[in-house]
Amino acid sequence: MKYLFKGLLLLMLSSIVSSCAVIGINAKRKTPHKPGEYPAFTLKDTLWGKLTPLRSAYDVSFYKLNIGVDVENRSLNGFVDIVFLAEEIIDTLQIDLYENLKINKIIFQDRELQFFRKYKAVFIVLGRKIHPGEKHTITVHYEGQPVIATKPPWEGGFVWKKDKDKKPWIGVACELAGASLWWPLKDHISDEPDSVQLTVSTPQGLFCVSNGILSDHISEDNREIFTWKTRYPINTYNVTLYIGNYRHFQLPYLKDDTVYQLDFYVLPYNLEKAQTHFQQVIDIIRFYESAFGEYPWWDEGYKLVESPYEGMEHQTAIAYGNRYKNRFGSSFDYIILHETAHEWWGNSVSAGDYAEIWLHEGFATYSEALYVEHTEGHKAYLD
């Protein structure tokens, strides 16, 4: 009996630990022994998270990314134009790029600039004073293998997978890790650019989906080149790409005598299933519009993209990886419901600091409860 009890106890403990892993509790994180103890912040933390004068002295209005994706080597190569407005007199500014990515050169007014790096901070010496109100562009050329995600989207990075047909299937999620894990930028949540253009070169036969509207697609030299543009302000962690053997279909959404087309990008063997499963998006958007006001991005549409990880609220291009399953006993898919809510709470209404990220998650979770009340009644809402 004693051994049976020990066995049951071990089984229960094992179940608890594995359950914690599933719901995202980190058993390795050290909890302070006494109230009032806080983690020791390092220079690396400060350079990453603080809005220092070398960051606050300028405001980015536009990023133009041009990136080649090398699937075999899991690497990127390209450049980013950073268009910024000086808020103060500056001769040096800070951008960010993970240490494992190499900067080949930084160009400003046809001159190659000096720069130095400390952790993921990149300090650029402009070579002259820039005054408030001046608008300029710096171009950063870089390359390397971006961080691979260990548990996307919670622990961010690139995801390099193959689908069931052995075709490349690639994505990136970086909400907490920061977009600087794959491109150079001012990586602070308070500074949303007014617009972003992303040009991506992929191997022939693959399709790339990103934020906003596809403005160009050409095939040359055994490569596919896609250019996507968003003209809305956007959190930089929401800038994304998906690469795969995608099939595209649309569903109509009627609103005030106007028909909007909802876009869906899925793997070919899931096309028929997706055409049925994604019908629920229409009711979800309609309910959220009745609760919170107009969908914020109609000029650039709504996209749901099958992704090699569970989900993420990338603006106008939501990641979907929930295997076409509705919540047990319900008529809705949790990932579709939650991530669509973020188009209002997190993408439209946004926090300026990660200390306030509950504004994104708290209201998105509340949105789920409201939808349950809408579809299943008040008791289900309470449950």
Secondary structure, DSSP 4 states (H G I P E B T S, - for coil): -HHHHHHHHHHHHHHHHHHHHHHT--TTSPPPSSTT--PPPPHHHHHHH---HHHHTEEEEEEEEEEEEETTTTEEEEEEEEEEEESS-EEEEEEE--TTSEEEEEEETTEEPEEEEETTEEEEEEEEEE-TT-EEEEEEEEEE-PPBPSBTTTB-EEEEEE-TTS-EEEEEE-TTT-GGGTS-B---TT---SEEEEEEEEETT-EEEESSEEEEEEEETTEEEEEEEE-S---GGG--EEEES-EEEEEEEEETTEEEEEEEEE-GGGHHHHHHHTTHHHHHHHHHHHHH-S-TTTTT--EEEE-SSSEE--TTSEEE-STT-PPTTSSS-HHHHHHHHTTTBTTTB--SSGGGTHHHHHHHHHHHHHHHHHHH-HHHHH-
